[in-house]
């Protein structure tokens, strides 16, 4: 019998995957200090981490990118195929790891720097558990600009999904791809924020995107928006990104 996700206690179950034992220890200590979060497993490579995810069905996985045996990108792709998949947060040493964009495309919901402070780490777990992407609109914009040269063009299925959007949804997607918040989009298109939120939700469904970050990258892939100059490495969002 498989264990239930998020038990009766309401605890958020987390799996840590990083080949650096010191990093894991530090994060474990921080996470265990929270009354609503529990670390159910740790792994030193992507293969072991994926096995833990299949066995324990956690709510959130904090995943390093560069690891032996199986890296975080490959592990994230495997986890994204699971029926009951957890939220994956990517760990990176630098503000923009070369694999972060691909990890987001593979199904990750955001990323953290390894030196993220305790308060931000706990908030990150709660943010993604609540269904938000762990990137602010400004971070989305900088990430897309920085990875523009490394992102592939749309495949046939993605083009078909894009073609299913209405003209208004394409307008919203274009602005979303520029890193605009729901409020920015509402002001630009003279719409209510609730209306914009509804458009974004439908866009995510039509594109098969997990969150607005993936949709924004898809907009860039499609050439709907020009990237803006990178204005420095992104920081952890101070507040949850909007869906």
Secondary structure as GFF3:
##gff-version 3
##sequence-region A 1 243
A	DSSP	beta_strand	12	17	.	.	.	ID=ss1
A	DSSP	alpha_helix	21	32	.	.	.	ID=ss2
A	DSSP	beta_strand	37	43	.	.	.	ID=ss3
A	DSSP	alpha_helix	46	56	.	.	.	ID=ss4
A	DSSP	beta_strand	60	64	.	.	.	ID=ss5
A	DSSP	alpha_helix	72	80	.	.	.	ID=ss6
A	DSSP	beta_strand	87	92	.	.	.	ID=ss7
A	DSSP	alpha_helix	100	106	.	.	.	ID=ss8
A	DSSP	beta_strand	110	113	.	.	.	ID=ss9
A	DSSP	alpha_helix	118	129	.	.	.	ID=ss10
A	DSSP	alpha_helix	137	146	.	.	.	ID=ss11
A	DSSP	three_ten_helix	148	150	.	.	.	ID=ss12
A	DSSP	alpha_helix	156	163	.	.	.	ID=ss13
A	DSSP	alpha_helix	167	177	.	.	.	ID=ss14
A	DSSP	alpha_helix	182	189	.	.	.	ID=ss15
A	DSSP	alpha_helix	193	207	.	.	.	ID=ss16
A	DSSP	alpha_helix	212	221	.	.	.	ID=ss17
###
